[in-house]
Amino acid sequence: MPETMESRLIRTLRAADALVLPSADDLLTGVARRRRARTRRRAQAVLAAAAVIAVIAGSTLVTGRLRADPPPVGDPSPAIVTAEEAWPGAVTRFPTRSADGLTYTPLLAVDATRTLLLTGPEGGTATRMDLLDTATGVITTVTALDPAAASPTVVTTDGQTAAWLSGTELWQTPLPGGPARRLDDLGKGALPTLMAIDDGKVVWLGGFGSVVDVPLDGSPSEAIFNFSMEGTNRPAMAVWPWLMSTELMRGSPGILTNLMTANNLWVTPADGKGLTACGPEWCTATRAQPTLTPIDPDNPYGGYYVDTGQAPTDLREPGLLSMRTYIQRVDGTGFRESPLTGYSWLAHGGKLITDVRHRFYDPERNQVITLDHLIEVPESVGVGDELVYGRSADPAVSWLVNLKAID
């Protein structure tokens, strides 16, 4: 499951404040080190790319900030369509409860037609994990969950295996079904908020700049490498698995590095505007009004208050903020303000923008996609990395929108 809306907001605001991050060389070198054990030739290519980027970055200091073409004038207003009009295969209705009276809660989109469900008593701890096939409507049991363990939170799958975090414990089970097995207890350190399965290992960005691998065969976890952590340096996860370099947040050209493949992309901020998140196709820049000021100027991670010229107001009141989000392509073209108002962020691997009102903006098609017709019980709506779900007015029927089914 994804970060909470509050953690997304704080992460975006930190990015907007241009926090210091690892250099392009540190970023690529660290990723290459992780990949070297699997593919030496790929790692060597990454190091070569890092050298090229270092030369380009040095040239940037001399020639000044690169500027993209000015944004187009008179862009047409976006079309407003429903999710079922925009994505006819993505919306599914399914039973709210199982035959034995337990409640289904969507957990993770496995692929375009399979969705993992948590099943358990209403408001209680889940007792099993099920799999919904949206093509047939059939729901099958994947595995029973340990009643002594916490309900799964962060979950990932490669289509063959599911792995999840229960409290501090990492578990896995094969798909479509089988017994669950505990892989590791991660202890009291920084726990993952996003994970992936790659080359037979569960991978995530851990605390203090580390990238952690846990083999699915039960071998011990290992911190593969650490980024430089001088001062307040730490890597920025923009859109999983892409990491942003410092320069992008400051409005200068920089790189995105793919944590899983070691591939990198060169990104040009439009007209020198600092970027807050990037995927392989689109980037966003977020501005907050009024101004956000660190509570402790020497510790930008210690929280912010809203500078209204009056008494400080805690950031935990996001309704006081007027958030404006701008979007551009990675090459700096297509820069414009998002038609979504308030706080919004990249979704679906960076191909869409979504907001707290559960609307989406598709910049390629210039469409705003609404879920208003689906949201009949607002307090039931939940959001995952590739899912939005909720209850219908009929308590026996629930719905979900699977973003993996829209391409």
N, C-alpha and C positions, 0 to 999 in steps of 0.2 A: 504494500500500500504506500501511497505517496506521503510527502510532507504535509503537515496541516497548512491551512490557509495562512495562519499566523506566522508559521516558520517561513513560508514562501515570502510573505510580506517583509519580514525582517531581513531575509537573505537578499531580496531585491533592493531594499533601502541601503544595506551595507554596500552592495555593488554600486549603487548610485552615488555613494559617498567616496568612490574611488579609493578603495582599500588597496594596500600594497600587496602584490602577489608575486609569485616566483617569476624570474625572467624567462624569456622564451627558451634559452639554452637549458636552464634548470628543468623546465617542464618537459622538453623533449628528451633530455638525457635520462630523466627518471622513468619516463614511459618506455624508452628503449631498453633500459635495464630490465624491466619486467618482461619484455617480449624476447629478450636475447635467449633465454632458456628454451624457447619454443621455436624461434626462427632467427638464426644469427644474421642471415642476409637482410631480413627486414629491419633489424636493429641498426645495422650498418647504414642502411638507406636513411633511417631517421636521423642518425648522427650527421650524415651529409646534409640533410635538409636543414638541420639546426645550424650548420655552418653558413649555409646560404642565407637563412633568416637573420643570423647575426650580422652579416654584411649589409643586408637590406635595412635592418633596424639601425645600424650605424649610419647609413646614408640618410635615413629619415631625420636623424638629429641634425644633419648638416643642411638638408634641403628644406626642412620645415614640414609641417603637417600636411599630408596629402588631402586633397579635397575631392569629393565626388561631384558628379554632375548635379546641378540644382534639381530639386524635386519637381515633378511635372505639375503644371498649373491646370486647375480646373478638372481634377479627377472626378469622375461621376460618383454620385452617392451610391453606396453599396446596396445591392438587392437584399431584402429581408425575407428569409424563407424558413420554414419549419425544418426540424431535423429529418423528418420522414420525406420531405421534398428534396432536401439536399443529399441525404444519405439513405436511400430506401432500404438497403440491406443491413443497416446498423442498428435499427430500433427493434427491440424484442420485448414481448410480454410473456411472463412466466408466473407460475403459482407462487404466492407469498409463503405458503407453508407446505411442508412435506406431508406424506400420508400418515406419518406418525406424530403429526402436530407440531413439529419443529419449524423454526423460521429460517428462510434462506436469506443470506446477505451477500450480494456480489462482492468478490474480493479482487479478482485479477483477470484481465483478458488474456487468455493463452494465445489465441490467434483469432481469425475472423469469425469463427463459428463456435469456439469453445471458451467458456467462462468458468473460472473457479468460484465456488460458493462456500461460505462458512455456514454451517447448519447447527442450530442449537436452540434452546429455549429463548423466547422473547426476552431481551434484556439480560440474558445470562451468558455464561461462558460457552463457546462453541464446543460441540462434542464430536464433530466430524467435518471433513472437507469433501464436498461433492463437486461434480462437473456437469455443467449445463451445456448441451449441444443445441445451439440456437437454430440449426438447420432442421432438426427433427423434433425439438422440444423435449427430448429425453434427458433425464437427470440421473446420473449414476454416482455411486459412492467411490471416492478416491481412497480415503483412509480415515481411520478413527484417530481422534486426537487424545493425547494423554490428559486425563482429567486433572492431573496435578500441575500441568503446565498452563501458562497464560495463553489467552487466545492469540493466534497469529496476528502480527502487525505488518512488518515489512515482508513482502512476498515477491518472489521472482520465479521465472520458469524459462526453459529453453525449448519447451514443447514436449520434452521427454521426461524431465524431472522438475518437480516443484521444490523450492527451498523457502523457508520462512523463519522469522525471528519470533520466538515466544519468550517474553521477558528478556533475559540475557542469553537464552539458549538458541542455537541454530539447529534447525531440523530439516530433513528432506524426505521425499517419498517419490517413487516413480509414477509417471502418468502412463496409462489411465488409472492405475490403482496399485495398491500394495501397502505393506506396513510402513509406518513412519519410523525414522531412525534419527536419533540425536547425533549431530555432528560435533558440536563443541559448545562450551559455555564461555561466552565472551567476557564474562566478569563485569567489573564496574567501570571499564573504560568507555570511550566514546563508541556508541552503538551506531550501526549503519542506518541511514534513512532511505537509501536507494541501493539496490544490489543487482547483480547480473550473474548468469551462469555462463562461463567461458572455458572451453578446453577442459571440461571435467572438474571445474573449480567454481566455487561461489566467490565473487569478487565484489569489493566495495571500497569506497574512499573512507578510510578510517580517521581517527583523531590524529592531531599533530602532523598533518600532511602525509600520512602513510596510506599506501594501497595494500589491502589485505586480501590474501587468497586462502580459502579453506577447501581442500580437496573433497570431492564427494565420496571418496573411498574411506573417509574417516581419519585421514592423516591430520596431524596438528596444523592449526592455522599459522600463517607466517606473514609478517609485515615485509612486503617485497622491496619497497624503497621508501625513502622519506624526502619530501621537498625541503628546501631551506626554510627554516622557521625563524630567521632573524627578525627581531622586532615583532611586528604584527603580521608577518608574511604567512599566508596560507593559500592553498589552491582554491579556485572558484569553480564549482560545478555549475555550468550554465544549463545545458540540456544533456541529460545522461546519454552517452558517456563522454561528452565533450567538455574539456577544461578550457577556461579563458585565461589569457595572459593579461598582465597588468595594463598594458598600453591601451587595450580596448576600453577599459573602464574610464580611462582618462581622455578618450577621444582621439587617440593616435592609432595608426595601423598596428595590428598585432596578429596573433595566431589563435586558432582553436586546435586542440590536440585531442584525438580520440584515445581514451584510456584503454580501450580494448584492442584496437588495431595498430596504434601508433601512427596513424595517418594524421596529417595536419592540413589546415586550411588557412589561407591568408585573408584577413578581414580588414575592410576599410570603413571606419565610421564616417557616416555622411556629414559633411561640413563640420567635422571635428566634435560632434556630440558624443559624450561618453555613453557606452553601451552597458546595459545591465544584464543581458542574457543573449546567447547566440546558439542557434542550431546550425546544421550544415547548409541551410537555405536562407533563413531569416534571422534577423537580430532585432532586439527591442532596446529602447532607451526610455527610462521612466523618470518623470519629474514629479515631485511632491510640492504642493502648495498648502499651507505656508512652509517656510524653510524648516528642515530637520537639523537639529544641532546635537552633537554628542553630549551626553550627560557629563562625561569625563573626557576633555579634549585629548588627553594622553592615552586613552583607551577606547578606540572606536568600536570595540566589541562590547562595551559596557552598557549599551542602550542609548536611546535618543529621546529628546523631547521636542514638541512642536513649538517653534519660536514664533509666537504671535505678538511679541512685544509685551506680553503680560506674564503671569506666573507660568512656569513650565508645566506641560501637560504630558502625562505618560503616553508612550507609543501604543500601549495596549488599548487605546481608544482610536482605532483606525478610522472610525467614522468622521473624525475631525480632519482627516487628510483629504485633499483633492488630488487624486493621482491622475496624471496624464501619461499615456503610453504612446511612443512613436515606434514605427517599424521601418526596416530597410532590408534590402538583400545584403548578403555577405560582402558583395563588391561595392556597396555604398549606394547603389541605385534604388529607385522606388521609395525614397524616404518620404514618409507622410505620417500624420497623426492617426492612430487607431480610432475607428468609429465607436469602440467600446469605451464607456466612461467609468471612472473609478479604477480601482486596482485590478490589473490583469497581468497575465503571464503566458509564456509560450507553452504549448501543449502538443501532444501527438508528435514527439520527436522534433519539435520546433516548426512544424508545418502550419499550425494554427495558433491563434491567441484565444484565451478564454478568460472569463472574469468571475467575480463572486456571485453574479446573478445567473450563472450557468448559461451564458451565451458564448458563442464562438464566432471568430472572424477568420474567414479564409481569404488571405491576401491575394492568392493566385486568381481566384474566381471573383474577388471583390463581393463577397457575400457575408452577411451576418446571419448566423443560424441560431434560431431560438428554440428553447425547450418548453416554452410557456404552456403549450397545449398538453405536455406530458406531466408537468409538475402540478398535480392536483392536491398533494399533501406536502407542502413545502418543508416541514420539519423532518421529513423522511429522506430528503435528498442527500446522497453521498457522492463523493468524487474520488476516482482513482487515476493513475497515470494514463490509462486508456479507457476509462469507464466513467459514466455518470449514471446513477440509478435512483429509483425512488418508488413510492407506493402510488397506486391509483386510488380513485375515490371508492372503488370496490375493494374492500380490504383483502379479498382473496387473490387479487391480481397486482403484481409488481411489474416494473419496466426497467430496461437498461438500454443505454446507447454505447455500443462497442466501437471505439474509434479505429480499432484495427480492421474493421470491416468497411472502411470508407474509401480505401484506395483501389 
